[in-house]
């Protein structure tokens, strides 16, 4: 059982291991958006956004619902956002620590 969970965890981590996909998660943290909304927010071509959304949806990171001609994307589980925010906090703390060491080395 543990091996299966680790394999699934690795797959999800690989899925979100893209700066653009992390931007998409960030853009969706306050609610669902259409592809058009995300294109505007991210400033990348629609085909590129659609490709990222399809991968993330296929891996269960995102969910989609259709309303008329629009498809709305949202985070499938709020813990995905928490996990990304936690990792961002860890990296921010590491960067601060490195900056402190660099400043000490310069003195």
One Martini backbone bead per residue (centre of mass of N, CA, C, O) as a GRO file, in nm:
protein
  107
    1UNK     BB    1   0.059   0.061  -0.023
    2UNK     BB    2   0.290   0.269   0.011
    3UNK     BB    3   0.403   0.246  -0.277
    4UNK     BB    4   0.152   0.353  -0.418
    5UNK     BB    5   0.145   0.629  -0.283
    6UNK     BB    6   0.429   0.720  -0.377
    7UNK     BB    7   0.366   0.701  -0.679
    8UNK     BB    8   0.131   0.903  -0.679
    9UNK     BB    9   0.286   1.137  -0.558
   10UNK     BB   10   0.495   1.158  -0.786
   11UNK     BB   11   0.291   1.223  -1.010
   12UNK     BB   12   0.186   1.486  -0.892
   13UNK     BB   13   0.460   1.627  -0.871
   14UNK     BB   14   0.517   1.616  -1.176
   15UNK     BB   15   0.266   1.775  -1.264
   16UNK     BB   16   0.356   2.045  -1.078
   17UNK     BB   17   0.663   2.064  -1.214
   18UNK     BB   18   0.562   2.368  -1.313
   19UNK     BB   19   0.547   2.696  -1.332
   20UNK     BB   20   0.277   2.718  -1.491
   21UNK     BB   21   0.112   2.528  -1.306
   22UNK     BB   22   0.153   2.696  -1.052
   23UNK     BB   23   0.011   2.944  -1.165
   24UNK     BB   24  -0.261   2.811  -1.201
   25UNK     BB   25  -0.309   2.742  -0.909
   26UNK     BB   26  -0.292   3.032  -0.811
   27UNK     BB   27  -0.532   3.136  -0.993
   28UNK     BB   28  -0.738   2.907  -0.848
   29UNK     BB   29  -0.749   2.963  -0.532
   30UNK     BB   30  -1.029   3.163  -0.558
   31UNK     BB   31  -1.132   2.998  -0.811
   32UNK     BB   32  -1.285   2.962  -1.088
   33UNK     BB   33  -1.187   2.922  -1.442
   34UNK     BB   34  -1.127   2.999  -1.752
   35UNK     BB   35  -0.928   2.989  -2.015
   36UNK     BB   36  -0.948   3.291  -2.077
   37UNK     BB   37  -0.868   3.386  -1.799
   38UNK     BB   38  -0.587   3.244  -1.793
   39UNK     BB   39  -0.465   3.379  -2.038
   40UNK     BB   40  -0.477   3.664  -1.916
   41UNK     BB   41  -0.311   3.610  -1.657
   42UNK     BB   42  -0.052   3.455  -1.800
   43UNK     BB   43   0.025   3.532  -2.106
   44UNK     BB   44  -0.066   3.282  -2.287
   45UNK     BB   45  -0.150   3.063  -2.496
   46UNK     BB   46  -0.425   2.870  -2.524
   47UNK     BB   47  -0.287   2.600  -2.597
   48UNK     BB   48  -0.103   2.594  -2.349
   49UNK     BB   49  -0.316   2.602  -2.129
   50UNK     BB   50  -0.481   2.356  -2.223
   51UNK     BB   51  -0.256   2.149  -2.185
   52UNK     BB   52  -0.216   2.185  -1.881
   53UNK     BB   53  -0.509   2.129  -1.797
   54UNK     BB   54  -0.528   1.839  -1.905
   55UNK     BB   55  -0.310   1.716  -1.729
   56UNK     BB   56  -0.426   1.802  -1.450
   57UNK     BB   57  -0.696   1.659  -1.489
   58UNK     BB   58  -0.595   1.369  -1.544
   59UNK     BB   59  -0.437   1.373  -1.245
   60UNK     BB   60  -0.650   1.531  -1.035
   61UNK     BB   61  -0.596   1.844  -0.974
   62UNK     BB   62  -0.837   1.900  -1.160
   63UNK     BB   63  -1.152   2.042  -1.244
   64UNK     BB   64  -1.454   2.025  -1.454
   65UNK     BB   65  -1.705   2.251  -1.600
   66UNK     BB   66  -1.997   2.294  -1.786
   67UNK     BB   67  -2.118   2.617  -1.937
   68UNK     BB   68  -2.205   2.587  -2.215
   69UNK     BB   69  -1.913   2.703  -2.376
   70UNK     BB   70  -1.791   2.678  -2.095
   71UNK     BB   71  -1.496   2.601  -1.903
   72UNK     BB   72  -1.446   2.520  -1.565
   73UNK     BB   73  -1.176   2.560  -1.343
   74UNK     BB   74  -1.052   2.361  -1.061
   75UNK     BB   75  -0.969   2.254  -0.765
   76UNK     BB   76  -1.006   1.934  -0.636
   77UNK     BB   77  -0.818   2.010  -0.373
   78UNK     BB   78  -0.728   2.230  -0.125
   79UNK     BB   79  -0.453   2.082  -0.050
   80UNK     BB   80  -0.294   2.169  -0.296
   81UNK     BB   81  -0.260   2.460  -0.210
   82UNK     BB   82  -0.125   2.406   0.061
   83UNK     BB   83   0.121   2.257  -0.052
   84UNK     BB   84   0.226   2.491  -0.228
   85UNK     BB   85   0.249   2.701   0.000
   86UNK     BB   86   0.446   2.545   0.178
   87UNK     BB   87   0.677   2.528  -0.029
   88UNK     BB   88   0.706   2.832  -0.062
   89UNK     BB   89   0.788   2.886   0.231
   90UNK     BB   90   1.041   2.715   0.235
   91UNK     BB   91   1.187   2.869   0.004
   92UNK     BB   92   1.183   3.148   0.136
   93UNK     BB   93   1.350   3.068   0.384
   94UNK     BB   94   1.599   2.975   0.228
   95UNK     BB   95   1.659   3.248   0.092
   96UNK     BB   96   1.699   3.410   0.349
   97UNK     BB   97   1.935   3.242   0.459
   98UNK     BB   98   2.126   3.288   0.221
   99UNK     BB   99   2.133   3.597   0.243
  100UNK     BB  100   2.261   3.602   0.521
  101UNK     BB  101   2.523   3.451   0.441
  102UNK     BB  102   2.613   3.653   0.226
  103UNK     BB  103   2.631   3.901   0.411
  104UNK     BB  104   2.841   3.779   0.606
  105UNK     BB  105   3.064   3.726   0.386
  106UNK     BB  106   3.098   4.040   0.310
  107UNK     BB  107   3.196   4.144   0.608
   0.00000   0.00000   0.00000
